[in-house]
């Protein structure tokens, strides 16, 4: 996957996706000592960046492949994206979700007309079940992150950042399986190699951090994070290799910092962002981001959060 693939993806999906805003945040910048800009992918169609990759993958298929139906494995956002893109293109879709998936995300997947299959709790269990459906039903598999077409679609975010802020110094990107990180890093470094790219994970779901420090893909035995979109057992083969080449560092944030970042964005920026999308702001607010007096973009990857979950966070703060 190369910069050329990202540029082609931008052309391919232009009629389907939103060009999301890049807004400065003077409040956040003052708190962390940088000029901070928020890339609001929570305002993307389906409520998350995943729609970009899903569109590029499905629009890259031969028509007969798509008509056999598509299947994917997802904790929610990628499933919504594939379901929505498939519906627009006239394809049927099946989404394998964890048994403890967010009810709001499951309802959204079904709302786009896709069939939902609850299965297991880990990303590997979901992927195995999706692969089984490919073998049994002849459907076309759309990997949630370890697919060049998906990564190239996510990378179009990087092109928009460069367009809107040509002198950006650093970009912070949430990490699940690494598709967003890999795509954005490929775009940014392909245009300006000096831009620093930081991934951000929860301390309780840090497979990319552990893998990069170990020098090989290293699975997690246990994941327990409020950031359900980042619950990945092991990085993808492709995403790990790209991250190892292009990513400057991975920062870890605590659970309480993620929640505080989410509430900060809601209260001060008037943006509803899910926990997975708020980890980049958590890294800035926590003081773990190492640079100062730079132009920094925090990528807000999604805004799909159940209202009862949000109520829990607000109630906990009032206590």
ABEGO torsion letter per residue (X at the ends): XBAAAAAAAAAAAAAABBBBBBBBBAAAAAAAGBBBBBBBAAABBGGBAAAAAAAAAAAABBAAAAAAEBBBBBAGAAAAAAAAAAAAAGBBBBBBBBAABBAAAAAAAAAAGBBBBBBEABAAAAAAAAAAAAAAAGBBBBBAABBAAAAAAAAAAAAAAAAABAABABBBBBBBAGAAAAAAAAAAAAABAABBBBBBBBAABAAAAAAAAAGBBBBBABBBBABAAABBABBBAAAAAAAAAABABBBBBBAAAAAAAAAAAAAAAGBBBBAAAAAAAAAAAAGABABBGBBBBBBBABABBBAAAAAAAAAAAAX
